[in-house]
Amino acid sequence: MWLRHLPVLATMVMSVGGTLAITQTHLVSPQAVAETIANKPQLNSPQVNGWLKELNLSPQQVERIKRISNQARVKMTPKIKALRQAQQELMNMMAGSATQAQLRKKFNQIKNLRQQLADAEFENNLAIREILTPNQRQKLVEFMYKARRQAISSQPN
């Protein structure tokens, strides 16, 4: 029964990569953001479900992770939307007649939003880390490292 909650953990873990991809690019168009999100592995794919099952989470762990992930999603969604909007505004300003001072101000706003998202993501990861056993932590890190390596190697140069 608790296996039906595995997609929640997958969402949390996969959001790490997705959010980092969104927040660490310099000037990202809305189309690029949409592609990043669309290209994430599906939550019920064999790849995601396979490694989540290997963590061997208890029903209590799944419920606690679900609560943490939902809280994080509520906090991060408005910041992600604000980042996307600010990035679009900067692109429009770059194409328009904005001054360098205005462009720098908008760019600094984007950097601040990226930092806020990275901080929130880190706090979320710390909270989830406390729920996992040392063995589960090690397995999760291995899977995340492998996923990151695959994502980097699949990026166009």
Stockholm file with secondary structure:
# STOCKHOLM 1.0

chainA/1-157         MWLRHLPVLATMVMSVGGTLAITQTHLVSPQAVAETIANKPQLNSPQVNGWLKELNLSPQQVERIKRISNQARVKMTPKIKALRQAQQELMNMMAGSATQAQLRKKFNQIKNLRQQLADAEFENNLAIREILTPNQRQKLVEFMYKARRQAISSQPN
#=GR chainA/1-157 SS CGGGGHHHHHHHHHHHHHHHHHHSCSSCCHHHHHHHHHTSCCTTSHHHHHHHHHTCCCHHHHHHHHHHHHHHHHHHHHHHHHHHHHHHHHHHHHHTTCCHHHHHHHHHHHHHHHHHHHHHHHHHHHHHHTTSCHHHHHHHHHHHHHHHHHHHHTSCC
#=GC SS_cons         CGGGGHHHHHHHHHHHHHHHHHHSCSSCCHHHHHHHHHTSCCTTSHHHHHHHHHTCCCHHHHHHHHHHHHHHHHHHHHHHHHHHHHHHHHHHHHHTTCCHHHHHHHHHHHHHHHHHHHHHHHHHHHHHHTTSCHHHHHHHHHHHHHHHHHHHHTSCC
//
